[in-house]
Amino acid sequence: MLLFLATLSGCASYRAMPLNTRPTLLHEVPHPVVDGGQMPLPELAAHPFNPGDGLDMTEVAMLAIVNNSDLKAARDERGIAKAQLMAAGILPNPQLTAGLDRPTNGGTGYMNAFNLGLSYDIITLITRNAALQVAGANSLKIDLSVLWQEWQVVQQARLFFVKSMEQEKLMKQLQSYRELFAARYRHAMQALQEGHLTIDVVSAELTALQDANTRINDLERRISKTRHDLNALLGLSPEVRLNLAGGIDLPEPDQAKIETYLAQLPQRRPDLLALQAGYASREQRFRKAVLAQFPALNIGLTRARDTSGIYTSGIGVTLNLPLFDRNQGNIAIEKATRKRLYDEYQARLNEAYSQVKSLVAQLNLMSRQYKEVNSILPELEITVDRAKKALDAGNMEITAYTGLHAALLKKRLEAITLEQTIFEQRVALQTLLGSELHMNIAPAGIQFDEKGN
C-alpha cells in the first residue's frame, strides 16, 4: 500500500484549458524583448528592434517571428516531439500478479492459498535503443521543419515590405500624373468654352484623366490588401496602421556566393535537413521492426502457497512461437516507407537546385530589362520636356503631347514594376539559399521629383 501511495504522489494532475471566444490580435505594435538566439537567421539576431522610429524591413521580419500565430502553433509541435522522445525513453513497468484461493469444502487442516508473480517484457529492452533513435530523429525533424517555416515567414514579411514600399512609390507617381491630367482637362474645358479647342481634344484629355483614376483605384485596393495581409502575418489587428521606415536593403547578389551556397544546399536548407532527419527516423523504425521479429519474451518470478500449506517458488517464461507472424508485415511496410522517403528527399533536392538556377536566370533577365528601361527613361524625359516647350509655343497639338506623356508614364511604371519583381526575386533567392547573401553591387534606383518628372 505504501508503494502504491508513493507511486500516486508522482502522477500528473488534470487542469482544464478552455478555448478563447475572442481573437487575440494585438491593437498596437508590441515592444518585445527579442532573444537573438531565437532568431532563425544571423542577420535578424544582430539587428536591434526599436519600433518607436518605424519598422524597417528587418524589424518587420523579427516581429513576424515573435508574433506570428501560425508559428506559435508550429512551435507547439516541438513540445509534442519532446514528449514523444521522453516517452520513448521510459522503461515499461513490470507486471505484478496476485491471487487468493480459499477452500470451500474438505476437512480440517486446509488453509487459504495464494500466489504472487512478478514479470517483465524483455523485448522492450531489445527495441528500446531503436525507439529512442526514432523519437530523437523525429524531434530533430520537427525542430528543422519549424525553422523552415520561420524562414518562410521571414520571406513573406520581406515580400510584404517590398510590395508596400513599391506600391507607395507607384501611388505617388500615379497621383502626380492624375494632377497633371486634371489640370490639362480643366484647361481644355476652358479652351473649349472659349472656342479654341474641339470636343475630340477635350475627350482625349478626359479619357487620360479617367485612366489615371482607374489605375489609382486599382492600386488603392492592392495597397489595402497588402497592408491587411502584413498585419495578419504579424498577428496585428486589421485597423493597426504600421509605420514602415527605411529602404529596401536587397542589393544584387554575388554570383560566386550563389554557386557556393548552391553546392551546400543539403547542409543549409532546413527543409532538406528535416527530410534527412525524417529519413533517419524511418531507418530506425525499420531497424526496430527487424528487431521486433524476434519472439516476444516475458520472464517472471512466482511465489505461491497451496491449500495444504506448501510453499513454492519458481520462474516462468512466456515465449511467442513465430509460426505465422514474424513481424514480416511491419518490416515490409517500413522498408517501403523508407524507399518513399529516400525518393522524396532526392526529388526535393533536385527541385531546390532547379529553383535556384531558374530564379538566378530570371533575376539576370529582369536586371537586364530593368537597365534597358532605365537607359530609355532619360531620353524619353528629354523628349517630353521638348514637347512641352513646343506645346507652349503652339507648335504641337495637345493630343500628341498627351500621347508622349502617357508613354513616359507607362515606361516609369514599367521600371517600378520591374524593380519590385527584382526585389521579390532576391528575397526568394535568400530563402532558397538559406542565408543573407553577401552582396557586392548596389541596385539602381528610380528617382522622381514631386511632379513625377
Secondary structure, DSSP 8 states (H G I E B T S, - for coil): -HHHHHHHHT----------SS---BSS-------GGG-SSHHHHTS---GGG-B-HHHHHHHHHHH-HHHHHHHHHHHHHHHHHHHHHS----EEEEEEE---SS-TT---EEEEEEEEETHHHHHHHHHHHHHHHHHHHHHHHHHHHHHHHHHHHHHHHHHHHHHHHHHHHHHHHHHHHHHHHHHHHHHHHTTSS-HHHHHHHHHHHHHHHHHHHHHHHHHHHHHHHHHHHTTB-TT----B-S-----EE-HHHHHHHHHTHHHH-HHHHHHHHHHHHHHHHHHHHHHTTS--EEEEEEEEE-TTS-EEEEEEEEE--TTS-SSHHHHHHHHHHHHHHHHHHHHHHHHHHHHHHHHHHHHHHHHHHHHHHHHHHHHHHHHHHHHHHHHHTT-S-HHHHHHHHHHHHHHHHHHHHHHHHHHHHHHHHHHHHTS---EEE--------TT--
